[in-house]
Every structure is written in C-alpha cells, then in structure tokens.
Amino acid sequence: MRFINWYFILLIPFVIYLFLIRKKKSALRFSSVKILENGGMKKTIKHRIGKYVTTAALILLVIALARPQLLTGNIPVHEKGIDIA
C-alpha cells in the first residue's frame, strides 16, 4: 500500500497529541470544593466513548486525505474508440 499524499500521515501524531491534552472547561462553577467531592461531575462511559470516536474519526479522515492506493500490478485497459484528429 502506498499513499499519494503521504505527508498527511504526519498529522496522525498531532491528532493523538490533541486527544491527550484536550480538556473541557466546566460549564458550571461551584461555590465550594465539597459540592464537587460529594456529587461532582462523573465521567461516564458515554463521555469516554465520544472522545475515542471523535479521535478515531479524525485519524481516519487524515488517512483518507493521504489517499491510500493498493499496488496490485498493472491492469490492462482495452477500449474501442475512434480517434478524432
């Protein structure tokens, strides 16, 4: 397999880096830390899966931009036609 635009593959580590450092800012501000400890926001599996799906989609998009090509050999093409001069 080869990539026509192979330089797009170099973006994959950047996408992974963005995944690792991405942190959401909280939408609500709490008046004390006790509120957070007692019933604070818990990360559910849905939140984690969403993050992984988004990252996987970005990586697949980068791979698609690189235009992968399978090298299966030459395929002869026989076409009939009339040459117009």
PyMOL Python script that loads the backbone (N, CA, C, O; Angstrom):
from pymol import cmd

cmd.read_pdbstr("""\
ATOM      1  N   MET A   1       0.853  -1.172   0.000  1.00  0.00           N
ATOM      2  CA  MET A   1       0.000   0.000   0.000  1.00  0.00           C
ATOM      3  C   MET A   1       0.894   1.229   0.000  1.00  0.00           C
ATOM      4  O   MET A   1       1.908   1.299   0.694  1.00  0.00           O
ATOM      5  N   ARG A   2       0.487   2.166  -0.784  1.00  0.00           N
ATOM      6  CA  ARG A   2       1.214   3.429  -0.816  1.00  0.00           C
ATOM      7  C   ARG A   2       0.216   4.563  -0.649  1.00  0.00           C
ATOM      8  O   ARG A   2      -0.990   4.384  -0.819  1.00  0.00           O
ATOM      9  N   PHE A   3       0.733   5.710  -0.319  1.00  0.00           N
ATOM     10  CA  PHE A   3      -0.099   6.889  -0.122  1.00  0.00           C
ATOM     11  C   PHE A   3       0.323   7.952  -1.126  1.00  0.00           C
ATOM     12  O   PHE A   3       1.505   8.281  -1.233  1.00  0.00           O
ATOM     13  N   ILE A   4      -0.636   8.480  -1.853  1.00  0.00           N
ATOM     14  CA  ILE A   4      -0.323   9.517  -2.831  1.00  0.00           C
ATOM     15  C   ILE A   4       0.113  10.795  -2.117  1.00  0.00           C
ATOM     16  O   ILE A   4       1.118  11.401  -2.489  1.00  0.00           O
ATOM     17  N   ASN A   5      -0.624  11.200  -1.112  1.00  0.00           N
ATOM     18  CA  ASN A   5      -0.271  12.385  -0.318  1.00  0.00           C
ATOM     19  C   ASN A   5       0.239  11.909   1.042  1.00  0.00           C
ATOM     20  O   ASN A   5      -0.446  12.070   2.052  1.00  0.00           O
ATOM     21  N   TRP A   6       1.413  11.337   1.072  1.00  0.00           N
ATOM     22  CA  TRP A   6       1.941  10.700   2.283  1.00  0.00           C
ATOM     23  C   TRP A   6       2.180  11.682   3.419  1.00  0.00           C
ATOM     24  O   TRP A   6       2.217  11.284   4.583  1.00  0.00           O
ATOM     25  N   TYR A   7       2.340  12.943   3.100  1.00  0.00           N
ATOM     26  CA  TYR A   7       2.637  13.930   4.145  1.00  0.00           C
ATOM     27  C   TYR A   7       1.457  14.138   5.096  1.00  0.00           C
ATOM     28  O   TYR A   7       1.651  14.640   6.203  1.00  0.00           O
ATOM     29  N   PHE A   8       0.246  13.765   4.694  1.00  0.00           N
ATOM     30  CA  PHE A   8      -0.894  13.847   5.611  1.00  0.00           C
ATOM     31  C   PHE A   8      -0.757  12.846   6.756  1.00  0.00           C
ATOM     32  O   PHE A   8      -1.305  13.062   7.837  1.00  0.00           O
ATOM     33  N   ILE A   9      -0.034  11.761   6.525  1.00  0.00           N
ATOM     34  CA  ILE A   9       0.175  10.759   7.573  1.00  0.00           C
ATOM     35  C   ILE A   9       0.943  11.376   8.745  1.00  0.00           C
ATOM     36  O   ILE A   9       0.811  10.926   9.883  1.00  0.00           O
ATOM     37  N   LEU A  10       1.727  12.384   8.468  1.00  0.00           N
ATOM     38  CA  LEU A  10       2.483  13.049   9.529  1.00  0.00           C
ATOM     39  C   LEU A  10       1.573  13.784  10.511  1.00  0.00           C
ATOM     40  O   LEU A  10       2.023  14.154  11.596  1.00  0.00           O
ATOM     41  N   LEU A  11       0.315  14.001  10.163  1.00  0.00           N
ATOM     42  CA  LEU A  11      -0.631  14.672  11.058  1.00  0.00           C
ATOM     43  C   LEU A  11      -1.201  13.743  12.128  1.00  0.00           C
ATOM     44  O   LEU A  11      -1.759  14.218  13.117  1.00  0.00           O
ATOM     45  N   ILE A  12      -1.073  12.433  11.950  1.00  0.00           N
ATOM     46  CA  ILE A  12      -1.668  11.493  12.909  1.00  0.00           C
ATOM     47  C   ILE A  12      -1.103  11.678  14.318  1.00  0.00           C
ATOM     48  O   ILE A  12      -1.889  11.714  15.265  1.00  0.00           O
ATOM     49  N   PRO A  13       0.220  11.797  14.512  1.00  0.00           N
ATOM     50  CA  PRO A  13       0.698  12.046  15.879  1.00  0.00           C
ATOM     51  C   PRO A  13       0.149  13.350  16.469  1.00  0.00           C
ATOM     52  O   PRO A  13      -0.080  13.436  17.676  1.00  0.00           O
ATOM     53  N   PHE A  14      -0.061  14.352  15.631  1.00  0.00           N
ATOM     54  CA  PHE A  14      -0.633  15.616  16.101  1.00  0.00           C
ATOM     55  C   PHE A  14      -2.066  15.416  16.586  1.00  0.00           C
ATOM     56  O   PHE A  14      -2.459  15.995  17.599  1.00  0.00           O
ATOM     57  N   VAL A  15      -2.852  14.604  15.877  1.00  0.00           N
ATOM     58  CA  VAL A  15      -4.229  14.321  16.293  1.00  0.00           C
ATOM     59  C   VAL A  15      -4.231  13.587  17.624  1.00  0.00           C
ATOM     60  O   VAL A  15      -5.040  13.890  18.501  1.00  0.00           O
ATOM     61  N   ILE A  16      -3.333  12.626  17.780  1.00  0.00           N
ATOM     62  CA  ILE A  16      -3.242  11.885  19.044  1.00  0.00           C
ATOM     63  C   ILE A  16      -2.818  12.821  20.171  1.00  0.00           C
ATOM     64  O   ILE A  16      -3.327  12.719  21.287  1.00  0.00           O
ATOM     65  N   TYR A  17      -1.897  13.724  19.889  1.00  0.00           N
ATOM     66  CA  TYR A  17      -1.465  14.697  20.891  1.00  0.00           C
ATOM     67  C   TYR A  17      -2.637  15.575  21.331  1.00  0.00           C
ATOM     68  O   TYR A  17      -2.808  15.837  22.521  1.00  0.00           O
ATOM     69  N   LEU A  18      -3.439  16.026  20.372  1.00  0.00           N
ATOM     70  CA  LEU A  18      -4.613  16.828  20.722  1.00  0.00           C
ATOM     71  C   LEU A  18      -5.591  16.037  21.574  1.00  0.00           C
ATOM     72  O   LEU A  18      -6.219  16.591  22.476  1.00  0.00           O
ATOM     73  N   PHE A  19      -5.724  14.756  21.297  1.00  0.00           N
ATOM     74  CA  PHE A  19      -6.602  13.890  22.086  1.00  0.00           C
ATOM     75  C   PHE A  19      -6.113  13.811  23.526  1.00  0.00           C
ATOM     76  O   PHE A  19      -6.920  13.831  24.456  1.00  0.00           O
ATOM     77  N   LEU A  20      -4.813  13.723  23.717  1.00  0.00           N
ATOM     78  CA  LEU A  20      -4.267  13.562  25.062  1.00  0.00           C
ATOM     79  C   LEU A  20      -4.346  14.841  25.888  1.00  0.00           C
ATOM     80  O   LEU A  20      -4.509  14.770  27.106  1.00  0.00           O
ATOM     81  N   ILE A  21      -4.235  16.005  25.258  1.00  0.00           N
ATOM     82  CA  ILE A  21      -4.214  17.246  26.041  1.00  0.00           C
ATOM     83  C   ILE A  21      -5.570  17.927  26.123  1.00  0.00           C
ATOM     84  O   ILE A  21      -5.737  18.891  26.870  1.00  0.00           O
ATOM     85  N   ARG A  22      -6.539  17.434  25.362  1.00  0.00           N
ATOM     86  CA  ARG A  22      -7.845  18.096  25.329  1.00  0.00           C
ATOM     87  C   ARG A  22      -8.575  17.945  26.657  1.00  0.00           C
ATOM     88  O   ARG A  22      -8.802  16.834  27.136  1.00  0.00           O
ATOM     89  N   LYS A  23      -8.928  19.053  27.224  1.00  0.00           N
ATOM     90  CA  LYS A  23      -9.702  19.055  28.461  1.00  0.00           C
ATOM     91  C   LYS A  23     -10.839  20.044  28.280  1.00  0.00           C
ATOM     92  O   LYS A  23     -10.643  21.156  27.790  1.00  0.00           O
ATOM     93  N   LYS A  24     -12.008  19.631  28.677  1.00  0.00           N
ATOM     94  CA  LYS A  24     -13.145  20.537  28.586  1.00  0.00           C
ATOM     95  C   LYS A  24     -13.189  21.415  29.828  1.00  0.00           C
ATOM     96  O   LYS A  24     -12.929  20.963  30.943  1.00  0.00           O
ATOM     97  N   LYS A  25     -13.520  22.654  29.611  1.00  0.00           N
ATOM     98  CA  LYS A  25     -13.720  23.546  30.740  1.00  0.00           C
ATOM     99  C   LYS A  25     -15.127  23.317  31.264  1.00  0.00           C
ATOM    100  O   LYS A  25     -16.069  23.115  30.498  1.00  0.00           O
ATOM    101  N   SER A  26     -15.247  23.352  32.551  1.00  0.00           N
ATOM    102  CA  SER A  26     -16.566  23.099  33.129  1.00  0.00           C
ATOM    103  C   SER A  26     -17.502  24.256  32.808  1.00  0.00           C
ATOM    104  O   SER A  26     -17.110  25.423  32.815  1.00  0.00           O
ATOM    105  N   ALA A  27     -18.732  23.904  32.530  1.00  0.00           N
ATOM    106  CA  ALA A  27     -19.724  24.921  32.191  1.00  0.00           C
ATOM    107  C   ALA A  27     -20.281  25.573  33.446  1.00  0.00           C
ATOM    108  O   ALA A  27     -20.717  26.724  33.415  1.00  0.00           O
ATOM    109  N   LEU A  28     -20.264  24.836  34.551  1.00  0.00           N
ATOM    110  CA  LEU A  28     -20.787  25.359  35.808  1.00  0.00           C
ATOM    111  C   LEU A  28     -19.641  25.619  36.772  1.00  0.00           C
ATOM    112  O   LEU A  28     -18.657  24.880  36.809  1.00  0.00           O
ATOM    113  N   ARG A  29     -19.783  26.639  37.518  1.00  0.00           N
ATOM    114  CA  ARG A  29     -18.776  26.928  38.540  1.00  0.00           C
ATOM    115  C   ARG A  29     -19.406  26.636  39.893  1.00  0.00           C
ATOM    116  O   ARG A  29     -20.552  27.004  40.151  1.00  0.00           O
ATOM    117  N   PHE A  30     -18.655  25.981  40.739  1.00  0.00           N
ATOM    118  CA  PHE A  30     -19.161  25.592  42.050  1.00  0.00           C
ATOM    119  C   PHE A  30     -18.614  26.532  43.109  1.00  0.00           C
ATOM    120  O   PHE A  30     -17.503  27.050  42.999  1.00  0.00           O
ATOM    121  N   SER A  31     -19.426  26.736  44.137  1.00  0.00           N
ATOM    122  CA  SER A  31     -19.028  27.668  45.183  1.00  0.00           C
ATOM    123  C   SER A  31     -18.032  27.045  46.152  1.00  0.00           C
ATOM    124  O   SER A  31     -17.277  27.760  46.810  1.00  0.00           O
ATOM    125  N   SER A  32     -18.026  25.727  46.243  1.00  0.00           N
ATOM    126  CA  SER A  32     -17.060  25.094  47.140  1.00  0.00           C
ATOM    127  C   SER A  32     -16.630  23.745  46.565  1.00  0.00           C
ATOM    128  O   SER A  32     -17.295  23.168  45.705  1.00  0.00           O
ATOM    129  N   VAL A  33     -15.507  23.272  47.066  1.00  0.00           N
ATOM    130  CA  VAL A  33     -14.964  22.001  46.604  1.00  0.00           C
ATOM    131  C   VAL A  33     -15.787  20.837  47.144  1.00  0.00           C
ATOM    132  O   VAL A  33     -15.837  19.778  46.520  1.00  0.00           O
ATOM    133  N   LYS A  34     -16.430  21.017  48.290  1.00  0.00           N
ATOM    134  CA  LYS A  34     -17.241  19.949  48.879  1.00  0.00           C
ATOM    135  C   LYS A  34     -18.360  19.505  47.942  1.00  0.00           C
ATOM    136  O   LYS A  34     -18.674  18.317  47.865  1.00  0.00           O
ATOM    137  N   ILE A  35     -18.948  20.436  47.247  1.00  0.00           N
ATOM    138  CA  ILE A  35     -20.016  20.088  46.311  1.00  0.00           C
ATOM    139  C   ILE A  35     -19.474  19.156  45.230  1.00  0.00           C
ATOM    140  O   ILE A  35     -20.139  18.200  44.830  1.00  0.00           O
ATOM    141  N   LEU A  36     -18.281  19.439  44.772  1.00  0.00           N
ATOM    142  CA  LEU A  36     -17.671  18.587  43.753  1.00  0.00           C
ATOM    143  C   LEU A  36     -17.344  17.206  44.301  1.00  0.00           C
ATOM    144  O   LEU A  36     -17.528  16.206  43.608  1.00  0.00           O
ATOM    145  N   GLU A  37     -16.864  17.143  45.528  1.00  0.00           N
ATOM    146  CA  GLU A  37     -16.492  15.855  46.114  1.00  0.00           C
ATOM    147  C   GLU A  37     -17.715  14.985  46.364  1.00  0.00           C
ATOM    148  O   GLU A  37     -17.665  13.775  46.146  1.00  0.00           O
ATOM    149  N   ASN A  38     -18.800  15.576  46.814  1.00  0.00           N
ATOM    150  CA  ASN A  38     -19.997  14.801  47.139  1.00  0.00           C
ATOM    151  C   ASN A  38     -20.741  14.323  45.896  1.00  0.00           C
ATOM    152  O   ASN A  38     -21.016  13.131  45.766  1.00  0.00           O
ATOM    153  N   GLY A  39     -21.053  15.188  45.030  1.00  0.00           N
ATOM    154  CA  GLY A  39     -21.861  14.802  43.873  1.00  0.00           C
ATOM    155  C   GLY A  39     -21.349  15.410  42.601  1.00  0.00           C
ATOM    156  O   GLY A  39     -22.124  15.738  41.703  1.00  0.00           O
ATOM    157  N   GLY A  40     -20.072  15.561  42.517  1.00  0.00           N
ATOM    158  CA  GLY A  40     -19.486  16.239  41.370  1.00  0.00           C
ATOM    159  C   GLY A  40     -19.746  15.531  40.064  1.00  0.00           C
ATOM    160  O   GLY A  40     -20.383  14.479  40.018  1.00  0.00           O
ATOM    161  N   MET A  41     -19.257  16.108  39.038  1.00  0.00           N
ATOM    162  CA  MET A  41     -19.464  15.567  37.705  1.00  0.00           C
ATOM    163  C   MET A  41     -18.601  14.320  37.528  1.00  0.00           C
ATOM    164  O   MET A  41     -17.382  14.362  37.694  1.00  0.00           O
ATOM    165  N   LYS A  42     -19.242  13.234  37.195  1.00  0.00           N
ATOM    166  CA  LYS A  42     -18.522  11.985  36.973  1.00  0.00           C
ATOM    167  C   LYS A  42     -18.449  11.722  35.484  1.00  0.00           C
ATOM    168  O   LYS A  42     -19.402  11.959  34.742  1.00  0.00           O
ATOM    169  N   LYS A  43     -17.307  11.231  35.069  1.00  0.00           N
ATOM    170  CA  LYS A  43     -17.165  10.894  33.657  1.00  0.00           C
ATOM    171  C   LYS A  43     -17.764   9.519  33.429  1.00  0.00           C
ATOM    172  O   LYS A  43     -17.334   8.532  34.026  1.00  0.00           O
ATOM    173  N   THR A  44     -18.735   9.468  32.582  1.00  0.00           N
ATOM    174  CA  THR A  44     -19.372   8.199  32.279  1.00  0.00           C
ATOM    175  C   THR A  44     -18.707   7.569  31.063  1.00  0.00           C
ATOM    176  O   THR A  44     -17.861   8.174  30.404  1.00  0.00           O
ATOM    177  N   ILE A  45     -19.108   6.360  30.795  1.00  0.00           N
ATOM    178  CA  ILE A  45     -18.553   5.656  29.642  1.00  0.00           C
ATOM    179  C   ILE A  45     -18.929   6.374  28.352  1.00  0.00           C
ATOM    180  O   ILE A  45     -18.154   6.385  27.396  1.00  0.00           O
ATOM    181  N   LYS A  46     -20.108   6.969  28.322  1.00  0.00           N
ATOM    182  CA  LYS A  46     -20.539   7.694  27.125  1.00  0.00           C
ATOM    183  C   LYS A  46     -19.589   8.837  26.789  1.00  0.00           C
ATOM    184  O   LYS A  46     -19.281   9.072  25.621  1.00  0.00           O
ATOM    185  N   HIS A  47     -19.129   9.542  27.808  1.00  0.00           N
ATOM    186  CA  HIS A  47     -18.205  10.647  27.562  1.00  0.00           C
ATOM    187  C   HIS A  47     -16.880  10.135  27.013  1.00  0.00           C
ATOM    188  O   HIS A  47     -16.309  10.725  26.096  1.00  0.00           O
ATOM    189  N   ARG A  48     -16.399   9.046  27.573  1.00  0.00           N
ATOM    190  CA  ARG A  48     -15.124   8.494  27.109  1.00  0.00           C
ATOM    191  C   ARG A  48     -15.243   7.947  25.697  1.00  0.00           C
ATOM    192  O   ARG A  48     -14.352   8.148  24.871  1.00  0.00           O
ATOM    193  N   ILE A  49     -16.344   7.255  25.416  1.00  0.00           N
ATOM    194  CA  ILE A  49     -16.524   6.691  24.081  1.00  0.00           C
ATOM    195  C   ILE A  49     -16.608   7.807  23.047  1.00  0.00           C
ATOM    196  O   ILE A  49     -16.054   7.686  21.955  1.00  0.00           O
ATOM    197  N   GLY A  50     -17.290   8.880  23.382  1.00  0.00           N
ATOM    198  CA  GLY A  50     -17.385  10.008  22.460  1.00  0.00           C
ATOM    199  C   GLY A  50     -16.025  10.583  22.123  1.00  0.00           C
ATOM    200  O   GLY A  50     -15.764  10.946  20.976  1.00  0.00           O
ATOM    201  N   LYS A  51     -15.169  10.666  23.106  1.00  0.00           N
ATOM    202  CA  LYS A  51     -13.819  11.185  22.891  1.00  0.00           C
ATOM    203  C   LYS A  51     -13.023  10.254  21.980  1.00  0.00           C
ATOM    204  O   LYS A  51     -12.309  10.710  21.087  1.00  0.00           O
ATOM    205  N   TYR A  52     -13.150   8.944  22.211  1.00  0.00           N
ATOM    206  CA  TYR A  52     -12.430   7.970  21.384  1.00  0.00           C
ATOM    207  C   TYR A  52     -12.972   7.934  19.956  1.00  0.00           C
ATOM    208  O   TYR A  52     -12.203   7.817  19.002  1.00  0.00           O
ATOM    209  N   VAL A  53     -14.273   8.033  19.810  1.00  0.00           N
ATOM    210  CA  VAL A  53     -14.870   8.012  18.472  1.00  0.00           C
ATOM    211  C   VAL A  53     -14.452   9.252  17.683  1.00  0.00           C
ATOM    212  O   VAL A  53     -14.156   9.162  16.492  1.00  0.00           O
ATOM    213  N   THR A  54     -14.428  10.389  18.337  1.00  0.00           N
ATOM    214  CA  THR A  54     -14.005  11.617  17.670  1.00  0.00           C
ATOM    215  C   THR A  54     -12.561  11.520  17.212  1.00  0.00           C
ATOM    216  O   THR A  54     -12.237  11.909  16.090  1.00  0.00           O
ATOM    217  N   THR A  55     -11.690  11.005  18.070  1.00  0.00           N
ATOM    218  CA  THR A  55     -10.283  10.865  17.713  1.00  0.00           C
ATOM    219  C   THR A  55     -10.109   9.859  16.586  1.00  0.00           C
ATOM    220  O   THR A  55      -9.338  10.101  15.657  1.00  0.00           O
ATOM    221  N   ALA A  56     -10.812   8.738  16.654  1.00  0.00           N
ATOM    222  CA  ALA A  56     -10.719   7.733  15.590  1.00  0.00           C
ATOM    223  C   ALA A  56     -11.216   8.304  14.264  1.00  0.00           C
ATOM    224  O   ALA A  56     -10.638   8.024  13.215  1.00  0.00           O
ATOM    225  N   ALA A  57     -12.274   9.096  14.304  1.00  0.00           N
ATOM    226  CA  ALA A  57     -12.795   9.703  13.080  1.00  0.00           C
ATOM    227  C   ALA A  57     -11.786  10.675  12.475  1.00  0.00           C
ATOM    228  O   ALA A  57     -11.623  10.721  11.256  1.00  0.00           O
ATOM    229  N   LEU A  58     -11.116  11.445  13.314  1.00  0.00           N
ATOM    230  CA  LEU A  58     -10.097  12.373  12.804  1.00  0.00           C
ATOM    231  C   LEU A  58      -8.921  11.630  12.192  1.00  0.00           C
ATOM    232  O   LEU A  58      -8.398  12.040  11.156  1.00  0.00           O
ATOM    233  N   ILE A  59      -8.498  10.531  12.829  1.00  0.00           N
ATOM    234  CA  ILE A  59      -7.388   9.743  12.286  1.00  0.00           C
ATOM    235  C   ILE A  59      -7.786   9.121  10.950  1.00  0.00           C
ATOM    236  O   ILE A  59      -6.991   9.125  10.010  1.00  0.00           O
ATOM    237  N   LEU A  60      -9.001   8.588  10.851  1.00  0.00           N
ATOM    238  CA  LEU A  60      -9.460   8.015   9.587  1.00  0.00           C
ATOM    239  C   LEU A  60      -9.598   9.083   8.507  1.00  0.00           C
ATOM    240  O   LEU A  60      -9.355   8.810   7.331  1.00  0.00           O
ATOM    241  N   LEU A  61      -9.984  10.292   8.896  1.00  0.00           N
ATOM    242  CA  LEU A  61     -10.059  11.390   7.937  1.00  0.00           C
ATOM    243  C   LEU A  61      -8.673  11.735   7.397  1.00  0.00           C
ATOM    244  O   LEU A  61      -8.513  11.978   6.201  1.00  0.00           O
ATOM    245  N   VAL A  62      -7.685  11.757   8.266  1.00  0.00           N
ATOM    246  CA  VAL A  62      -6.313  12.042   7.839  1.00  0.00           C
ATOM    247  C   VAL A  62      -5.824  10.952   6.890  1.00  0.00           C
ATOM    248  O   VAL A  62      -5.171  11.248   5.889  1.00  0.00           O
ATOM    249  N   ILE A  63      -6.134   9.693   7.198  1.00  0.00           N
ATOM    250  CA  ILE A  63      -5.723   8.599   6.317  1.00  0.00           C
ATOM    251  C   ILE A  63      -6.424   8.717   4.965  1.00  0.00           C
ATOM    252  O   ILE A  63      -5.815   8.455   3.928  1.00  0.00           O
ATOM    253  N   ALA A  64      -7.693   9.107   4.968  1.00  0.00           N
ATOM    254  CA  ALA A  64      -8.411   9.282   3.705  1.00  0.00           C
ATOM    255  C   ALA A  64      -7.814  10.421   2.884  1.00  0.00           C
ATOM    256  O   ALA A  64      -7.747  10.333   1.658  1.00  0.00           O
ATOM    257  N   LEU A  65      -7.382  11.486   3.549  1.00  0.00           N
ATOM    258  CA  LEU A  65      -6.746  12.592   2.833  1.00  0.00           C
ATOM    259  C   LEU A  65      -5.424  12.174   2.205  1.00  0.00           C
ATOM    260  O   LEU A  65      -5.004  12.747   1.200  1.00  0.00           O
ATOM    261  N   ALA A  66      -4.766  11.177   2.795  1.00  0.00           N
ATOM    262  CA  ALA A  66      -3.498  10.689   2.263  1.00  0.00           C
ATOM    263  C   ALA A  66      -3.697   9.836   1.009  1.00  0.00           C
ATOM    264  O   ALA A  66      -2.723   9.509   0.332  1.00  0.00           O
ATOM    265  N   ARG A  67      -4.932   9.471   0.690  1.00  0.00           N
ATOM    266  CA  ARG A  67      -5.308   8.708  -0.496  1.00  0.00           C
ATOM    267  C   ARG A  67      -4.528   7.405  -0.629  1.00  0.00           C
ATOM    268  O   ARG A  67      -3.634   7.302  -1.468  1.00  0.00           O
ATOM    269  N   PRO A  68      -4.858   6.412   0.189  1.00  0.00           N
ATOM    270  CA  PRO A  68      -4.169   5.121   0.095  1.00  0.00           C
ATOM    271  C   PRO A  68      -4.478   4.417  -1.228  1.00  0.00           C
ATOM    272  O   PRO A  68      -5.604   4.470  -1.722  1.00  0.00           O
ATOM    273  N   GLN A  69      -3.464   3.760  -1.792  1.00  0.00           N
ATOM    274  CA  GLN A  69      -3.590   3.039  -3.054  1.00  0.00           C
ATOM    275  C   GLN A  69      -3.032   1.637  -2.875  1.00  0.00           C
ATOM    276  O   GLN A  69      -1.965   1.457  -2.289  1.00  0.00           O
ATOM    277  N   LEU A  70      -3.757   0.641  -3.381  1.00  0.00           N
ATOM    278  CA  LEU A  70      -3.257  -0.728  -3.358  1.00  0.00           C
ATOM    279  C   LEU A  70      -2.413  -0.964  -4.602  1.00  0.00           C
ATOM    280  O   LEU A  70      -2.792  -0.574  -5.706  1.00  0.00           O
ATOM    281  N   LEU A  71      -1.271  -1.605  -4.411  1.00  0.00           N
ATOM    282  CA  LEU A  71      -0.390  -1.918  -5.528  1.00  0.00           C
ATOM    283  C   LEU A  71      -0.625  -3.368  -5.931  1.00  0.00           C
ATOM    284  O   LEU A  71       0.014  -4.270  -5.390  1.00  0.00           O
ATOM    285  N   THR A  72      -1.526  -3.600  -6.865  1.00  0.00           N
ATOM    286  CA  THR A  72      -1.837  -4.965  -7.290  1.00  0.00           C
ATOM    287  C   THR A  72      -1.251  -5.279  -8.652  1.00  0.00           C
ATOM    288  O   THR A  72      -1.472  -6.374  -9.168  1.00  0.00           O
ATOM    289  N   GLY A  73      -0.545  -4.398  -9.225  1.00  0.00           N
ATOM    290  CA  GLY A  73       0.036  -4.617 -10.544  1.00  0.00           C
ATOM    291  C   GLY A  73      -0.691  -3.799 -11.594  1.00  0.00           C
ATOM    292  O   GLY A  73      -1.635  -3.063 -11.306  1.00  0.00           O
ATOM    293  N   ASN A  74      -0.220  -3.952 -12.817  1.00  0.00           N
ATOM    294  CA  ASN A  74      -0.831  -3.213 -13.921  1.00  0.00           C
ATOM    295  C   ASN A  74      -2.065  -3.946 -14.415  1.00  0.00           C
ATOM    296  O   ASN A  74      -2.052  -5.168 -14.569  1.00  0.00           O
ATOM    297  N   ILE A  75      -3.101  -3.220 -14.655  1.00  0.00           N
ATOM    298  CA  ILE A  75      -4.333  -3.781 -15.198  1.00  0.00           C
ATOM    299  C   ILE A  75      -4.504  -3.206 -16.600  1.00  0.00           C
ATOM    300  O   ILE A  75      -4.717  -2.004 -16.759  1.00  0.00           O
ATOM    301  N   PRO A  76      -4.409  -4.068 -17.622  1.00  0.00           N
ATOM    302  CA  PRO A  76      -4.560  -3.547 -18.987  1.00  0.00           C
ATOM    303  C   PRO A  76      -6.003  -3.126 -19.251  1.00  0.00           C
ATOM    304  O   PRO A  76      -6.951  -3.806 -18.857  1.00  0.00           O
ATOM    305  N   VAL A  77      -6.142  -2.008 -19.917  1.00  0.00           N
ATOM    306  CA  VAL A  77      -7.462  -1.484 -20.252  1.00  0.00           C
ATOM    307  C   VAL A  77      -7.586  -1.480 -21.771  1.00  0.00           C
ATOM    308  O   VAL A  77      -6.802  -0.835 -22.467  1.00  0.00           O
ATOM    309  N   HIS A  78      -8.571  -2.200 -22.270  1.00  0.00           N
ATOM    310  CA  HIS A  78      -8.813  -2.257 -23.711  1.00  0.00           C
ATOM    311  C   HIS A  78     -10.112  -1.525 -24.001  1.00  0.00           C
ATOM    312  O   HIS A  78     -11.188  -1.940 -23.571  1.00  0.00           O
ATOM    313  N   GLU A  79      -9.993  -0.438 -24.731  1.00  0.00           N
ATOM    314  CA  GLU A  79     -11.173   0.341 -25.077  1.00  0.00           C
ATOM    315  C   GLU A  79     -11.231   0.521 -26.585  1.00  0.00           C
ATOM    316  O   GLU A  79     -10.215   0.710 -27.253  1.00  0.00           O
ATOM    317  N   LYS A  80     -12.423   0.456 -27.086  1.00  0.00           N
ATOM    318  CA  LYS A  80     -12.611   0.704 -28.506  1.00  0.00           C
ATOM    319  C   LYS A  80     -13.069   2.138 -28.669  1.00  0.00           C
ATOM    320  O   LYS A  80     -13.856   2.654 -27.875  1.00  0.00           O
ATOM    321  N   GLY A  81     -12.571   2.759 -29.698  1.00  0.00           N
ATOM    322  CA  GLY A  81     -12.970   4.128 -29.941  1.00  0.00           C
ATOM    323  C   GLY A  81     -12.478   4.613 -31.287  1.00  0.00           C
ATOM    324  O   GLY A  81     -11.759   3.903 -31.990  1.00  0.00           O
ATOM    325  N   ILE A  82     -12.856   5.789 -31.632  1.00  0.00           N
ATOM    326  CA  ILE A  82     -12.449   6.402 -32.887  1.00  0.00           C
ATOM    327  C   ILE A  82     -11.630   7.633 -32.537  1.00  0.00           C
ATOM    328  O   ILE A  82     -12.053   8.481 -31.752  1.00  0.00           O
ATOM    329  N   ASP A  83     -10.435   7.713 -33.145  1.00  0.00           N
ATOM    330  CA  ASP A  83      -9.593   8.888 -32.939  1.00  0.00           C
ATOM    331  C   ASP A  83     -10.089  10.017 -33.821  1.00  0.00           C
ATOM    332  O   ASP A  83     -10.267   9.847 -35.028  1.00  0.00           O
ATOM    333  N   ILE A  84     -10.306  11.144 -33.225  1.00  0.00           N
ATOM    334  CA  ILE A  84     -10.733  12.318 -33.975  1.00  0.00           C
ATOM    335  C   ILE A  84      -9.555  13.280 -34.019  1.00  0.00           C
ATOM    336  O   ILE A  84      -9.064  13.742 -32.989  1.00  0.00           O
ATOM    337  N   ALA A  85      -9.118  13.566 -35.233  1.00  0.00           N
ATOM    338  CA  ALA A  85      -7.935  14.388 -35.389  1.00  0.00           C
ATOM    339  C   ALA A  85      -8.229  15.812 -35.327  1.00  0.00           C
ATOM    340  O   ALA A  85      -7.321  16.635 -35.444  1.00  0.00           O
TER     341      ALA A  85
END
""", "prot")
cmd.dss("prot")
cmd.show_as("cartoon", "prot")
cmd.util.cbc("prot")
cmd.orient("prot")
